[in-house]
Each structure stands twice: as structure tokens, then as C-alpha cells.
């Protein structure tokens, strides 16, 4: 069945959607959508504050201050809001428009966003609540600009929408349990008691979640750059490096490497590291010591510093990284490695812990 959002924005270039199940009727769920206050979330308030947006009364009505307009509502099934602007600019250049003018707006330098909240019965006691966001850019230039912006902002956008669904679900279910049909939030219904809204215990998980989001965003941005660098280093090592020795091949087979004959090792006086201020800044932030590493793995190529080239534990450690490359794929490995180092730090990242555990165990054996 066609949704109302199809009327306002049938064609689009970017899209994301999220869904949750709510233990109450579709009508009560959609009513909660209209009255839910995103300002109840510490995480959303933090993200809005970073973007310079209002952090109080973030309901659908309150979001009209930002520039959102309610485009339409279909009985007790769907509600659609819209926004127009150049979101990739510092100010966002949000446009004021009448709801009836949203569909016809086609100025080339701008992008249009439509977001819906759609409800349908999932079972006699449950409602399926879905939110979908669509973005339409009229020209190739605006699409390119928005795509760069989207790479950075999408993790935050998804986080806000998931929080939105969580708050709607919480509010609607509390109202349902209380047998109320007026589900405007009030004291005792999703509100924090006075004096407990900004607690240290609430702030710590928020900081962790923000760090994870920032880490994922940074990993998304850096992975293509690092991947290009890793390809070049692997080609150099495969051209100049040596094959594995008999003992090293035995170690490689012990950790189920698919093709030990492909692996090459190059011994150097100093391990090369990715250049550029950005990568070095990220390294300092993630507590990765890029200044003087003793070994580095690039796909099926391994750099070893001359000072430790004969150390079997170090060689085994790097062979485990080769296996991780094979198991995850090069890009997936790099993205996870960068993200984990940003969140946990180099020493505590799961891939490094796995490499240390296996190399130490094998050596002891």
C-alpha cells in the first residue's frame, strides 16, 4: 500500500529507515509521535547542542523553530514532516516554505528531506512503528555535496532516529499501561525527577556512545585512505620481501592461513607509517604509537624492524594479523581496526588482543 511520504517525495537519492515494536495501539503510538520530546534524551541534547540547535521542547511542534514543517497526516496511520536547506553548509541555509509548496520546490542548490512515522498493527497487542527519511537533490552538484555531508552525519542521524523511536515507544507504552489516551508527557511519565536529570551515571554511557559514533564516522572516512596506503605497501613488500622460512610456514599453517606461500616479509631499519597530519592526529587520539612501531602488516606483506626480526613471537603476532585480513577482508579489517583503536585504544583493541593471545600461546606451546 502506498504511503503518504510517496506523495511528497516519491523519488529520492538517499534513504535510511528504522523500525521498532510498540506494545499499544497504532492510534496511541502515532499520538505519542506528535507529543514526544526529544529533549528528554541526554544524547540528543548533546548532539543538538554541538550542531547549534535548540535543546528544549524538541517536539514536532518545537522543531518548526529549526525549519521542519508538518507536511501531512493520514488518519491514524502516518505522519510526514519536511525540511529544505543546504545542509552541508555551516548554517544549513534552512528555507522557510509552506507545506503545500514542498513538493514543487526544485531550486538546484538545495536538498529536500521528508521523514515519516508510519504505524500498522503487528499483532493484536503490538504496533509496528517505522520511520523513514528520504533526501532528494535536484542536481549532480548538490548530490555530490550532500553525499560528502551524509558520510559524516549519517551515524549521528541514525542515532537520533533510534533515540526518537525509543522515546516514542517508552511514552506510548507507559500511557497504555496507565490506561490513558492523553499521552502528553507529564511528571512521572518519562520525565526525570527533579534534580536527577543530569546525573553522572547517565552522562558516562552517553560519552561512550558518542565516542563510538565518532569512532565509526572517523573509520568510515579514513578507511579508503588507509586502504590505498596498505595496497601500496603490500605491493612493495611482495616485490622486495622474502618468503616465509620453514618454521614460519609451520606457524602460518598452525593458525589456518589460506596460502602461506603468498606472504612476504621485508626487514627494514624503520617501519613506514601513513603520513599526513590527519592520520597522525588520529593516531595520537587513539593512543596508537605510530612513531616507532617494530612491525606492521599490510595484507599479505609484513614489515619487521631489524632489531626484532628474529623474534618468533613478533612474527607470529603479525601472521595472526594476516589471518585477520583474510578472515574479514582488507577493508572490513581496516575499518574495524581503526574503530576499535579509537574506542578502546591500541592495546585494548580486540584484534590486537587476539593477536597477542594466539602468538603467546603458540610460542609457549
HURA-V190517 format. One record per backbone hydrogen bond with DSSP energy under -0.5 kcal/mol. NH is the residue of the N-H (numbers start at 1). CO is the residue of the C=O. If there is no record, write none. Layout:
{{NH & CO} {NH & CO}}
This chain:
{{6 & 3} {7 & 3} {7 & 4} {8 & 4} {9 & 5} {13 & 135} {14 & 135} {16 & 133} {18 & 131} {20 & 129} {22 & 127} {24 & 22} {29 & 25} {30 & 26} {31 & 27} {32 & 28} {33 & 29} {34 & 30} {35 & 31} {36 & 32} {38 & 36} {38 & 58} {40 & 37} {41 & 38} {42 & 40} {45 & 41} {46 & 42} {47 & 43} {48 & 44} {49 & 45} {50 & 46} {51 & 47} {52 & 49} {53 & 48} {59 & 57} {60 & 34} {63 & 59} {64 & 61} {65 & 62} {66 & 63} {67 & 63} {68 & 63} {69 & 82} {71 & 69} {71 & 80} {72 & 80} {74 & 78} {75 & 73} {77 & 74} {78 & 74} {79 & 117} {80 & 72} {81 & 115} {82 & 69} {83 & 113} {85 & 111} {86 & 92} {87 & 85} {89 & 86} {95 & 84} {101 & 98} {102 & 99} {105 & 101} {105 & 102} {110 & 107} {111 & 85} {112 & 136} {113 & 83} {114 & 134} {115 & 81} {116 & 132} {117 & 79} {118 & 130} {119 & 77} {120 & 128} {122 & 123} {122 & 126} {123 & 126} {126 & 123} {127 & 22} {128 & 120} {129 & 20} {129 & 127} {130 & 118} {130 & 128} {131 & 18} {132 & 116} {133 & 16} {134 & 114} {135 & 14} {136 & 112} {138 & 110} {143 & 139} {144 & 140} {145 & 141} {146 & 142} {147 & 143} {148 & 144} {149 & 145} {150 & 146} {151 & 147} {152 & 148} {153 & 149} {154 & 150} {157 & 153} {158 & 154} {159 & 155} {160 & 156} {161 & 157} {162 & 158} {163 & 159} {164 & 160} {165 & 161} {166 & 162} {167 & 163} {168 & 164} {169 & 165} {170 & 166} {171 & 167} {172 & 168} {173 & 169} {174 & 170} {175 & 171} {176 & 172} {177 & 173} {178 & 174} {179 & 175} {179 & 176} {180 & 175} {183 & 181} {189 & 186} {190 & 188} {191 & 186} {196 & 193} {199 & 197} {203 & 199} {204 & 200} {205 & 201} {206 & 202} {207 & 203} {208 & 204} {209 & 205} {210 & 206} {211 & 207} {212 & 208} {213 & 209} {214 & 210} {215 & 211} {216 & 212} {217 & 213} {218 & 214} {219 & 215} {220 & 216} {221 & 217} {222 & 218} {223 & 219} {224 & 220} {226 & 222} {227 & 223} {228 & 224} {229 & 225} {230 & 226} {231 & 227} {232 & 228} {233 & 229} {234 & 230} {235 & 231} {236 & 232} {237 & 233} {238 & 234} {239 & 235} {240 & 236} {241 & 237} {242 & 265} {244 & 263} {249 & 245} {250 & 246} {251 & 247} {252 & 248} {253 & 249} {254 & 250} {255 & 251} {255 & 252} {256 & 253} {257 & 252} {262 & 259} {263 & 260} {264 & 300} {265 & 242} {266 & 302} {268 & 304} {271 & 293} {280 & 276} {281 & 277} {282 & 278} {283 & 279} {284 & 280} {285 & 281} {286 & 282} {287 & 284} {288 & 283} {289 & 287} {290 & 288} {293 & 290} {296 & 303} {298 & 301} {301 & 298} {302 & 264} {303 & 296} {304 & 266} {305 & 294} {306 & 268} {308 & 305} {309 & 305} {309 & 306} {311 & 308} {312 & 310} {315 & 311} {316 & 312} {317 & 313} {318 & 314} {319 & 315} {320 & 316} {321 & 317} {322 & 318} {323 & 319} {324 & 320} {325 & 321} {326 & 322} {327 & 323} {328 & 324} {329 & 325} {333 & 329} {334 & 330} {335 & 331} {336 & 332} {337 & 333} {338 & 334} {339 & 335} {340 & 336} {341 & 337} {342 & 338} {343 & 339} {344 & 340} {345 & 340} {345 & 341} {346 & 286} {349 & 345} {349 & 346} {353 & 349} {354 & 350} {355 & 351} {356 & 352} {357 & 353} {358 & 354} {359 & 355} {360 & 356} {361 & 357} {362 & 358} {363 & 359} {364 & 360} {365 & 361}}
